[in-house]
Amino acid sequence: MKLVGYALEMFRSELEDAVGVENVISVKQQQQEEQSIDHYWLTFMWKEKKQDMPLPYFIVRPLTTEQVSKVMRICYTYKVPVVPRGGGSGTQGGAATLYGGILLDLTRMDRILQIDEQSLILTAQPGINGRVLENELNAKGYMLAHYPSSVDISTLGGYLAARGSGVMSTKYGKAEDMVLSLEVVLPDGKIIETLPTPNHACGPGLLQLFVGSEGTLGVITKVSMRLDPLPETRLFRMMKFPSVQDGLKAGREIMVKRLNPTVMRLYDPGSTRRSLKDTGMNVEGVHMVLMFDGYREIAEPLRDKVVAICKSHGAIDLGEEPGLYWWEHRYDFYKPPLQPAYPLLYGTVETVTTYANIQKLYEEKKKLVEEKYKEWNAQYMAHFSHWYPWGTMIYDRFYIDRPPADPQEAFRLHNQIWAECSRVNMANGALLNEHHGIGFKLGWLMREQYGDTFDVLLDIKKLIDPKGIMNPGKLGFGIW
């Protein structure tokens, strides 16, 4: 159902009553097409090619949980789609307004509500900017320990919406590991809270149902997160390995021995070139960046043990300076002019799998991209940056410098490479994604990932959102 004429004006009036006239923005009047998409390459390309864009009726900017609740009740009554949006830094189309409706801009909800210094717990609104939050915490001697590459433009709610990872996840965990509790507004406007701690024996945990749901089940309006003290020291190292396989073997040994460095990032030759050399380092080949933090008397022997393991796998110790340089320039690659951008065609086909599968996965995907798409001069490169006791993730990308000029052809080529890489992932016991989320980019492959189990997720979605208004078309849930 599409609202037109006085029906649309009545809908607008009710929204204005809920959040104020100035906080219901007409997209066409403001020419804000960029607000209808995120950083997903296909949607950005589509806009740049001046193709028809599925725009929302309005951008609605609530300030409080109560205002969000009112907006959701109105949209539920009218059966109007709602797309929650934070900083718009996502790369999977999760914030794209596929079916119009409203875009719920949460960036006015940007306050720190409480810092419990006895328990080291942060409570904040979801729209607070990552950099602003980290600076305020650091001034008090704390850190969120998340530090994603998108920290300057992403929000706290966005961290959780897609189960995000930061550069220190090997020691401190992903956003999903740091969250303690949530306040969520459901599609019908009901306000609920998960239990105050994530560890309990009070039945199934609802917390992780909403973490990673990408706005398809409700709107996160308040977040409690674990904080960590700023470390006394940070020690760095860079190691050069004979091969990717040697680096993976070293990384596995470090993790199965439960040594858990704060940072461990293994770069293949292509990723060394783009992520390290292009940021000013004089390096070629396979490199591993390491960081250890905490008390010096603990961090130093841990560093020495990890370096010794790397050397046992053929690595050369390049010392502390290159590692420190990486830390100080770690975000450069994700900002202009180094950040990949249209008209370059690219995709980050990252995933996660066990140590038994990771080497084969890397080799098969590299072969697929560089051989099957040789006519397009496709390039493939990877680094391994989030490590677990049982396996690691691979942050890998394909690049095509001169993609098709026709938007439909470019769309088709991009999706074809994505589908084939994703199926290589799944064939090797890996997942569709590790920390960017699903959105609508990968939603159409969710049933392949889950099989019949997907119907359980879909049943949960239909129970919580019977009218299908919450971020429709994402996570493979479809529309109804």
N, C-alpha and C positions, 0 to 999 in steps of 0.2 A: 504494500500500500504506500502510495506517495502522497504527501501532503502538499496541496497547492492552494493559492488564493487565500480566502479568509480562514480556512482551516489551518494553514501554515502560520498565519498571523496570530491566531488564537494560541497555537502551540508556543510561538515566540513570547506572547504576553505572559503565559504561565511560567516560562523559564526566567523571564525578566523579574517576575514577582519573587522567584526563588533566590536569584543571585544578584539582582540589580541590572538596570538597563545597560550600563556600560560594560557589563561582563557577558553579554550575549552579542557576539560579533558576527555580522553577515560576511561570509567568506567572499562572495562575489563583489560586494562593495569595497572590501579591503584588498581584493586581488591577492589573497593569501593561499595560492595553490600549494606552496611549499609546506603549509601546515597539514595538508591532506596526505602527506607521505612521510616516510622516514629516510634512512640512508640506504635502503634496498636499491641495488643498481638498476633493476628493471623499471621501478617506478620513477626513478630520477631520469633515466634515459627517455622514458615515455613523455615526461614533462618537457625535457629539453627538445624533443622532436615535435613539440606542440600538438600532441595527440589529445583526444578528449580525456578529461580527468574526472573521475567520480568524486565530486566534492561534497562535503557535508552541508546540511542546511545552515548550521551555525557552529561557531567555536564558543563553548560555554566554559567560564572560568570561575569555579567555586572557590570559596575561602575556608570553609569549615566542613566537618563531617556532616553536620545537619543540612547544609546546603547541598552536598552531594546526595544525601538521602532524598531531599525534595526533588532534585533533578531526576533521579532514578525513578521515583514514583510517577513523575510526569511522563517520562519516556516509556515506562512500562504500560501506562494507561493508553498512550497513543501507539504503542508497538513500534517505537522509533529506535533504530540501532544506536548504540553508544560505543564509541571508540576511546578508551582512556589513553592519555598521552602524557609523558613526562618531558624529558629533554629532546625526544625525537632522535636519539642517537642509534636506535636499533638498525640492524642490517637485513632483517628478514621480512619486512613489510608488516610487522606487527601493529604499527600505528597507522597503516594506510586505511583510508575511509572507503572501503570497497563498495559499500552499499549506501553511501550518503549518511543520513542520520545526523548525529551531532558528534563533534570532537570534544571530548571532555578534557580540557587543559588543566592539569593539576599543579602547575608551577607557582600559583599563588599560595598553595599550601606548603610553605617552605620554612616552617619554624622548627627549631629544636624545642621540644616540650619539657624534657627533663634529662639530666645526666645523674644517674645514681652512682656516686663515686665510691660507695661502699661495695656495691655488687658489680661495678663496671658495666652498667647497662645504659645505653642511649635510647631514648624514646623521642621520635621525631615524626614530622609529617612527610609524606612520600615525595613531595615536589621539591625538596631541598637539593640544590646543586651539589654534586660530589666534591668539587674543589672547595666550595664555601664550607661545606660540612667538615672536610678534613682539616682545613685551616683552623676552624674554631676548636676542633678537638685537640689538634696539636698544641695550640696555645695553652691548653689545660694539662698537657703532658700525656694525652691519649691518642690513639689512632683507631680507625675502623679496620685497618689492615686489609682493605679490599684493593685499592689502587688499580682500577681498570684503565686501559688505554683511553677510554672515553671519559675519564674523570672530569674534564673541563666542561663537558656538555651534557653528561648524563645525570640522572637523579636517583635518589635512594630507592624509590619505588621501582624504577626501571631495573636496578640491580637484581631485585627479587622477581620481577615479572618474567625474566628469562633465565633465572638461575645463573647469574653472571659469575665470572672468575676475574680475579685481579692478579697482578704479577707475583704476589706472595702467597698464592693459594696452596702451594706444596706444604707449607708449614701451618698456615692459619685457616685454610679451608676456603671454599667458595661462599658466596653470599648466602646460599641456602644453609650453610653450616653455622653462620653467624647469627641468623635470625632467631629470636626467642618467642615472639608473639606478634600477632597482627590484629588490627581492627579492619573489618571489611564491610562495605555496603553492598548488599545483594541486589540483584536486578529489580526486585520489587520495592526497594528502598529500605528494607530491614537492615539494621546495624547489628553486626555480631562481632564477638571477640574470641579468638582462640585462647586456649589455656595460657596462664602467665609464664609457664616455662615449657620448653619443648620436650623435656624428659619426664615421663610419667607412666603410670600404669592405669590410666583412666579411659581405657578404650582406644580405638584408632585415633591417630593424630590428624586433626583437621588442618593444622598449620601447613603441612607440605602439600595439601590439596590445592591451596591457593598460591603457594610459591611455585612459580613456573607456569601458572595458568594463563599468563599473557593477557589479562583482562577479559577472559572469556567466561569467568564465573562470578566476577564482582569487581568492585573498585577498592583497592587498598587505600585506606585513609590515615592509618597510624601504624608505626613500625617500632618494635623494640629490638635492638641489636646488641650483641656482645661487643664490648670494647676491649682493647688491649693497651697496656702501657707502652709509650714510646720506648724503644730499646736503648740501652746504655751505649751500645756500639753496633756498628754494621761493618762487617768484613767482606771483602770482595775477592773474586778470583776469576780468571779466564783460562780455560784449557783448550788446546787444539788437538783434535782427534784425527787418526788416520782415515776414518770412515764414519758414516752415519751408524753403521752396525756396531762399531766399537763404542760409540757414544751411547747408544741405546743399551748395550750390555752394561756399561758403567752406571748409567742411570738406574737400571733395574737393580743392580747390586746395592747401590746406595739406599734405595727405597725398601728392598726386602730385608735389609739389615736395620731398617727403621731409623735411619740417620736424619732424614727430613730436613735438608737445607731450606732456608727461607725462600730462595729463588734457585731454580735450576732450569736453564733454557738451552736446549741443544739446537743449533742452527745447521741446516744442510748448506752446501756451497751456494745455491741460489739465494737462500734466505740470508746467509752471511753477507752476500753482496748487496742485497736490497736493504736489509735491516741494520747491518753494522757498517759496512764500507760506505754506503751512501750517507750515513750520518757522521762521517768523518774519521772512521777507524781504518787503519792500513792493514786489512786482513783479507785472506782468501782461504777457502776450504771449509772444514767442519769445526765449529767452535761451540763451547759450552760456557755460559755465564753462570756464576755461582754467587750467592750471597748468604751470609750467616749473621744472625742478629741475637740480641739479648745481652747477658753479662759476658764480658770479655773472657773471663776464666772458663766459661762454658763454650763460647763460640769458637775460640781459638783451637782447642783440641778437636772439636767437631770438624772445623775446616781442614785441619791437617789429616784427619782420617779420610775425609771425602776426597781430598787431593791425592792421597796415596792410592785410593781405589781407582781414580781416573788414570793415574800413571800406570797402574797394573794392566790397564786396557790400552796402553800405547799412547796415552795423551802426553802432550808437552805443556808444562806449566808456564803460562805467559805472565803470571804475576797479578798484582792487585790493580795496577793502573787501568788496564783495559776494562776490567770489571766495574770499577768506579766510574769510568767514562760512560759505560753503558747505562748505569743507574742515573747519571745526570742528564743523559740524552734519550732515555728510554721512550719518551713520548714523541720524539721528533718524527719518526716514521709515520705516525698517525695524524700528522698535521701537514698543511700545505707548506712547501711545494712537494714534499716527498709522499704525501698520502695519495694512494691510487684514486683516480677520479675520472669521470666521464670526460672525453669519449673513449678512454681505455676500457675494454671489456674485461671484467675480472670477477672472481667469486672466491669466497673463503669457505672451502668445503671441509671445515674442521670436524673432528670427531674424537671419540675416545674408545679404547679397547684394552685388552689385557696384554701383558708382556709377551705371551705366546703368539699373539697375532700381529703386533705392531710393525715389525720389519717387513713382513709380506704385504701388509696393507700399504705401507709407504711405497714399496717397489711397484705394486700393481697400479696404484693410482698415478704415479709418475709416468709409467709406461703408457697408460691409457691416454692421458692428456697430451703428452709430447709426441706419441706415434699416431694415434687416431686423428688428432687435430693438427697434424703437421702442416697441412695446406694453409692453415691460419697462423702458422708460426707460433703456436701456443707454447707458453712456458709454464713450468710447474716448480714450485719451491715450498719448503716446509720448515717449521721449527716445532719442537716438542716442549711445552711450557708449563703444563699442570700435571703433576705426578702424584700417583696414588700408591698405596701398598700393593695393589694388584695389577696396575697398568698405568698407561699414560695417554694424554691427549695429543693429537697432531693438529697443529694450526697450519693448514696448507692452503695454498692459493693457486688458481690458474689465471694467466694473463694473456690477452690477445690485443696487440697494439692497434691493429686496424680491423675492427669488426665490420660487419655489413652496415651499409648506410641506411638501408630500409629498416624501419623500426620493427616490423613483423619478423623479418629475417633475423635481426639481432636478438629479438625476444626468443625465437625458436632455438637459435644456436646456444644462447645462454642456458635455457632450460634443459636442453639436451645434454650439455656437459654436466650440469648439476645432477640430473637424473642418473647418469651413468656413474659419476663419482659416488653418489649416495648409494647406489646398488653395489658398488665395490666395497664401500664401508660395511653394509649390512652382510654381504657375503663373507666378510672376515670378522664377524662377531662384533662389529662396531655399531655405533648409533648414528642417527641422523644428525645429531648435534650435541656438543658438550657444554657450550656456554653462551651462544648467541641467541638461542631459541629457535622456534619453528615458524611463527607467523603464517603468511600464506605462501611464502617461498617454498617451504617444505611440507606444508599441510597435506598436500595431495599424496604424499608418500607415507603418511602416518599409519595407514592401514597395512601397508607392506611391512612396516617396522613392527607393529604390534600383533598382526594377525587378528584372530577372533577376540583377543583381549581388548582390542580397540573399542568394541561394543560396550565394555564395562565403563570406559572413560566417557563414551557418548551418552550412556544412560545417566551417569552422574551429571553431565552437562544439561541434559534435558530436564532432570529433576530440579536442579537449582535455577535454571534459566528456561522455563517452559515456553516462553515466547521467542526465544532465540535472539534477544536484542543485544547481548553482550559481545562486542567485537566479532560480529559474524564473519564467517569465512576463514577464520584463523584456527590453527592447530588441527586442521582437517575436519572440524566439526560441521562444516557446511552451513546451510541456512534453512529455515522453515517458518 
